[in-house]
């Protein structure tokens, strides 16, 4: 299992924790979307966070979607994860190239700029639950920390990191989310804050060879840490030609007739995985019959 998420509790069940290693899925996203190093870092952080948040979902068909819209050159990011921690996503401008903050530190916040983050949870209710915050830093981990506190009233600590090689491949990627539940004591909170203020950055920990288990042990090892399970995570897009056909049928017969008359073919593109779906005139005619 190359990429995985550890789910754990601590503090006699008053803390829940998640930690992930995601190098392979972030590398896959980089290859699919041909992202620049700073775009890889931004997308990788979002994918890692979404994978962990997906693993929090209860229902088999539940989904969580994270969106960032920013005024910076990256413009925005959309990622989505299911309850099996399968994740997909894309950036609006994959070729963005801006100077690093300092050697070895990509300027993710500069690429994103001012903007907002939305989190949409589709858990089978009539309307999905949606929360939205103004970005506090554009570094993504801090923005998610603020989101959990503001929109879900769950004090949380989020650490996310992506280390990009000089050849633009992904060297390391991963992160953690630690959340305080209502019965966490002041003593536990103070101890946790002290630990979080003294541990190295996520990218440094991963580059030292630390596993998700090691990272949680460093933070929560003396707080009754209990590892519950280990779940695989991967980049996975559920688009198929059949799903695209349904989308074409859903636009209605008038629109389909217009495409057939004017273009005699259709090419549809999946933003999440960059696949192209081509439809010939005869295939469109079959779909038109179904639309009628």
Secondary structure, 3 states (H helix, E strand, C coil): CCCEEEEEEECCCCEEEEEEECHHHHHHHHHHHCCCHHHHHHHHHHHHHHHHHHCCCCCCCCEEEEEEEECCCCCEEEEEEECCCEEEEEECCCCCCCCCCECCECCHHHHHCCEEEEEEEECCCCCCEEEEEECCCCCCHHHHHHHHHHHCCCCEEEEEEEEECCCCCEEEEEEEEEEECCCCCHHHHHHHHHHHHHCCCHHHHHHCCCCHHHHHHHHHCCCCCEEEEEEECEECCCCCHHHHHHHHHHCCHHHHHHHHHHCCCEEEECCCCCCEEEECHHHHHHHHHHHC
